C-alpha cells in the first residue's frame, strides 16, 4: 500500500469528498471520507462537512479510479484538514456520549436525555426480578 495523504476527490457522480487516502493500482482507499458542500447564504459562504455514507460504521471504503474525475493532495497545514479533524473528533465524542462546551467536557444531564448509569439501571432491573407473588393478594411484592 502507498503512503497515506489528505485528498480532495471529485467523483463522476458530482460528489466532492475529503479523506485520508492511499492509492493502489486501480483503487483508492478512503479512510473516514466526508462529503464537502459549499453553502451560500446572506452571511457569506461556508463549507458543510457531513458523512459520505450515513449508515455504515466502516472507516475504510474502496473506490475504483475510473469513478474519479480528479483528485488533489491537500497539505496538512491547510484549513480544510483542521475542519476535517475537528469533524472526526466531534463524531467520536458523539459516539462516546461526551459533549464539550468551549473545549471542556460536559457530563450529560437529564435535560440532555441522560437517564442514569449502568449501575443504577442494573439495580433497578434486579429489584424488578426479586419480586415474589403474594398468593393472598394476587400481586407481586418485594422480597
HELIX and SHEET records of a PDB file:
HELIX    1   1 UNK A   65  UNK A   67  5                                   3    
HELIX    2   2 UNK A   79  UNK A   96  1                                  18    
HELIX    3   3 UNK A  110  UNK A  112  5                                   3    
HELIX    4   4 UNK A  118  UNK A  129  1                                  12    
SHEET    1   A 5 UNK A  44  UNK A  51  0                                        
SHEET    2   A 5 UNK A  27  UNK A  41 -1                                        
SHEET    3   A 5 UNK A  16  UNK A  23 -1                                        
SHEET    4   A 5 UNK A   5  UNK A  11 -1                                        
SHEET    5   A 5 UNK A  68  UNK A  73 -1                                        
SHEET    1   B 3 UNK A  44  UNK A  51  0                                        
SHEET    2   B 3 UNK A  27  UNK A  41 -1                                        
SHEET    3   B 3 UNK A  60  UNK A  64 -1                                        
SHEET    1   C 2 UNK A  99  UNK A 101  0                                        
SHEET    2   C 2 UNK A 104  UNK A 106 -1                                        
SHEET    1   D 2 UNK A 131  UNK A 134  0                                        
SHEET    2   D 2 UNK A 139  UNK A 142 -1                                        
END                                                                             
